[in-house]
Amino acid sequence: MAIIHVRIDERLIHGQVATVWSNSLGATRIMVINDEASKDDIQKSVLKMATPPGIKLSVLTVSDAAERIKAGRYDSDKVFMIFKTPKDCLRLIETGISLPEINVGNMAHKEGATQVKRSVNVTKDDIETFKKLNSMGIKMTARMIPDEPANNFMDIIKGLL
């Protein structure tokens, strides 16, 4: 399996992901990894409708994603992984799945969050998760679109560390 891109985007699949990212990456499968989304039939239906024609979709819990990846279920796919939270990324990595790089795309404002970039707001819990990912050697960037420069996300949040 080729994991061609990993993105944190609370919106999961939306116009920007469905058109700009999927097309530029040449993805053959979008894998949404989030426990809540995988158990919500309405959300799964909406995600399926938002998925571009010709691209397969998997909406999985973290544990199901790890199990299926390890079993080789997606070996012939070019996988674009989308996570709702940084904690979901960390949980998948802790199962032994290697992620090449994480792009922080959209994290909505919530109680106690600090805006660090347009459309990226982080809580103290998020910062701790990003620090842990960084300590594991995971490269993290923050790009809304593929043409945007791949800056170091840890540099963006360094004032909050």
C-alpha positions in Angstrom: 0.0 0.0 0.0 1.2 3.4 -0.8 0.1 6.1 1.7 0.5 9.1 -0.6 -0.8 11.8 1.8 -2.0 12.0 5.4 -4.1 15.0 6.4 -5.8 16.2 9.5 -9.0 17.9 8.5 -12.0 18.1 10.8 -14.3 18.5 7.8 -13.1 15.2 6.5 -14.2 15.1 2.8 -15.3 18.4 1.3 -14.8 20.2 -2.0 -11.2 21.1 -1.5 -10.3 17.5 -0.5 -12.5 15.9 -3.1 -11.2 17.9 -6.0 -7.9 19.7 -5.4 -6.2 17.2 -3.1 -7.5 14.0 -4.6 -6.7 15.0 -8.2 -3.2 16.4 -7.4 -2.3 13.3 -5.5 -3.7 10.7 -7.9 -5.4 8.9 -5.0 -7.3 5.7 -5.8 -8.7 5.4 -2.2 -9.6 7.9 0.4 -9.4 6.4 3.9 -11.2 8.4 6.6 -10.0 7.2 10.0 -12.2 8.3 12.9 -14.1 6.1 15.4 -17.1 8.4 15.6 -17.5 8.9 11.8 -17.2 5.1 11.2 -20.2 4.5 13.4 -22.4 7.2 12.0 -24.4 5.9 9.0 -25.6 9.4 8.0 -22.0 10.8 8.0 -20.8 7.8 6.1 -23.4 8.4 3.4 -22.5 12.1 3.1 -18.8 11.2 2.9 -19.6 8.6 0.1 -21.5 11.3 -1.8 -18.6 13.7 -1.4 -16.0 11.2 -2.7 -15.0 11.8 -6.3 -16.1 9.2 -8.9 -13.6 6.5 -9.5 -12.0 6.8 -6.0 -12.8 4.2 -3.4 -13.8 5.2 0.1 -13.1 3.5 3.5 -14.5 5.0 6.7 -12.9 3.1 9.6 -12.2 3.1 13.3 -8.5 3.5 14.2 -8.3 -0.2 15.2 -10.1 -1.4 12.0 -7.8 0.7 9.8 -4.7 -0.7 11.5 -6.0 -4.3 11.2 -6.9 -3.9 7.5 -3.6 -2.2 6.6 -1.6 -4.9 8.4 -3.6 -7.5 6.5 -2.6 -6.0 3.2 -6.2 -5.1 2.2 -5.1 -1.9 0.5 -1.8 -3.0 -1.0 -2.8 -2.1 -4.6 -4.2 1.4 -3.6 -2.7 4.9 -3.5 -4.2 5.9 -0.2 -5.1 9.4 0.9 -5.7 9.2 4.7 -7.8 11.8 6.4 -8.0 12.1 10.1 -10.4 14.3 12.2 -7.9 14.8 15.0 -4.2 14.6 15.7 -5.0 12.1 18.4 -6.4 9.7 15.8 -3.1 9.9 13.9 -1.1 9.1 17.1 -3.4 6.2 17.9 -2.8 4.7 14.4 0.9 5.1 14.7 0.9 3.5 18.1 -0.6 0.3 16.5 2.6 0.0 14.4 1.5 1.8 11.3 4.1 4.1 9.8 2.9 7.5 8.5 5.4 9.3 6.2 4.2 12.9 7.0 1.2 14.6 8.4 -0.4 17.7 6.8 -2.4 19.7 9.3 -5.2 21.1 7.1 -8.2 22.3 9.2 -8.9 22.3 12.9 -11.9 24.4 13.8 -12.0 26.8 16.7 -13.3 25.4 19.9 -13.2 26.3 23.6 -9.7 26.9 24.8 -8.1 26.8 21.3 -5.6 29.2 19.9 -5.5 30.1 16.3 -2.0 29.4 14.8 -2.8 29.6 11.1 -5.9 30.5 9.1 -8.3 27.5 9.7 -6.0 25.9 12.2 -6.8 26.2 15.9 -5.1 24.0 18.6 -5.9 23.2 22.2 -3.3 22.3 24.8 -4.2 18.7 24.3 -3.6 19.0 20.6 -0.2 20.6 21.3 0.8 17.7 23.5 -0.2 15.3 20.8 1.8 17.2 18.2 4.8 17.2 20.5 4.6 13.5 20.9 4.3 13.0 17.1 7.3 15.2 16.6 9.3 13.3 19.2 8.6 10.2 17.2 10.2 11.8 14.2 7.0 12.4 12.3 7.3 15.4 9.9 4.3 17.7 10.1 3.3 20.5 7.7 0.3 22.9 7.5 -1.0 23.3 4.0 -4.5 24.1 2.9 -3.8 23.3 -0.8 -1.1 21.3 -2.5 0.5 24.3 -4.1 1.1 26.0 -0.7 4.7 25.7 0.6 5.2 22.7 2.9 6.2 24.6 6.1 7.2 22.9 9.3 4.1 22.8 11.6 6.2 22.7 14.7 7.7 26.1 13.8 4.1 27.4 13.5 3.2 26.3 17.1 6.6 26.8 18.7 5.4 29.9 20.6 2.8 27.6 22.4 5.2 24.8 23.3 
